[in-house]
Amino acid sequence: MTNVVLTGQVHAGKTTVCSAVADLAQQYGYCARGILTPPIFDQQGNRLGIEALDLASGERRELARIDRDWGGPHVGPYHFDPAALQWGQDVIARAIAVGCDLLIVDEIGRLELEQNKGFNHILHLLATSVVPRSLLVVRATLLDTFRRRWPELEFVTFEVTEGNRDILPLEIAERLFLV
């Protein structure tokens, strides 16, 4: 079992790196599934929210917005859609049920670590070796909290920066698949 945590500052390119790792896994003949959470921008390039993208189907849902309140949990300016959160949890559960080679969860953030909501349920399964490989995104500011919360989960950490984000996907894929 190999668990990788990808960390980095806000807007460092964590989701982009995860997407590239998923593409590499598929090129190597592995099944990569899970959730990516790319940002939603307005026409002027301002961040409006977060999407959830199912790696298996390509389906997308609006996960959180700064300009809507669906009555679900909120973190900072973001209000989360409870239906989209449930959909994301179902996507992750299906990925585990089909026996994927790599589970990607972008991201484990304040919603999971401070409110016990979102995608936090997956971490208990990872500690039981149900998934052979995982790639989890955890912001640098939350990494210590993540470690304290799940001390039984062994993982290797990679930090994405502007200087390494283009080469990091290959390094992570090599670590995960020993290619």
N, C-alpha and C positions, 0 to 999 in steps of 0.2 A: 504494500500500500504506500503510495506516495502522495502527500498533500503539499501543495505549493500555495503560499500566500503571496499575493502581489500587492504591494503597498506603494504609496507615493502621495504626493501632495495633490490638492484639488486641481483638476485640469491638466495633470501630468501625462495623461494618455493611458490610464489603466484599462479602460474599456477597449480601446484600440488594440492594446497588446493582447487582451483576452481574445478578441476576435481573430487576430492573426494566429494565436496559438491554436484556436479551434480549426482554422483553415489548415495549418500544418498537420495537426492530428489527422484530419481527414485525408490529406495527401499521403500520409504514412499508412493509411488503411485502417485507422481507428475511428470509433464512433464517439464523437464529442457532442454532448447535450447539456442543456441547462439554460440559464438566463443571462443575457447581457442587458445592461441598463444605460443605453446611450442618452445623451441630453436632447431635449427639445428646445430649439431656438426660434425666435421670431425673425422676421425679415431683416431686422437691423443687427442680428447676431446676439441679441440678449437671451440669456437662458430663461426659459419659461417653465421647464419641468423635466421629467424623466420618463422615458419609455421603458417598457419591458419587452425584450425580444426573445422568443423561443427559438433556440438554435436548431431544434429538430424540424420545425415547420416553417420558420420564418415569420410566423404571426407576431404582430406587435399590438401592445395595449398601452394606453396612457397610464402610467403608474402613479405619478405625482405631478402636481402643478402648483405654481405660486399664485395663480389667478383663479383658482377654483377651490371649493371646499365640499368634498363629497361626504363629509361627516365621519371620515375615518381618522386614523392617527395623523399627527403632523410632527415634523421635525424642522426646526428653523422656519424658513418661509414656505416649505413644501407641505402640501396637504395630500395625503395618500388616498387613493381610491380603494376601499375595502374589497370590491369585486376584483379589481386588477391584482391586488395582493393575493387573494385566494387563487386566482388563475395562475399566478407565478408559482405559488406553492404546489399547485397541481402539476405544473410543467416540471418542476424539480422532482416531484414524487414519481411521475411517469418516467423521467430519465433514469431514476434509480431502478424502477421496476423492470425496465427493458434490459438492464444490465449494460449500460454504456461503459466505454473504456475510460472516458474522462468526463467528469461532472464539473461544469463551470458555474459558479454563483458570483455574480457581479451585482451587488456587493453586500457584504456584511457591515452594516453601518450603525449609526446611532439608534435607528428604529429597532434593530435586533439587539444591540448590546445594552441599551439603556431602557427600552420599553418592552423587551421580550416579545416583539411582534415581527412582522415581515418574514424573512427567510431563516429565522433562528433555529427552527426545528431541525433543519438539515444537519447542523453541527453534531448533534447527538448521534446521528446515523454514521457520520464520518468517523467518529471515534470507535465504532464497532466494526470497521473494515468492510462494510457493505459495498463500498465503492472502491475500485482498485486505484483510481487516481482522481485527484480533485485540484481545481484551481479556484481559489477564493480571493476576492478583492476585499481588502481591509485598509482603510485610510491610515496613513502614518500616525495621525493623532490618536487613533483608536487601537493601535496594535498592542499596547500594554494591557488595555482592558480586555481585548480578545484573548490574550495569553492567560490572564488571570481567570477568565470566565470558563475557558476550556483547557485546563492544564493537561488533560489526558490526550489531547489531540497533538500528534507530532507533525511538524511541518517545516518546510524549507522556505525561507523568505527571500523574495526578490523585490528590489525597489526600482520603480520606473522613474526615470528622469528625462529631461529633454535631450540629454546627451546619449542615453542608451536605449530609448524606446524603439528605435529601428532594429537593433540587434537583439534585444531582449526576448522577443518571441521565439527565436531559434534556440537560445540558451535554455529557456523554460521547457520547450518541447523536447530538447535533448535530455534534460533532467527527468522529465516525466516518462519518456519512452525509451531512454537510453539508446537512441539511434546513432 
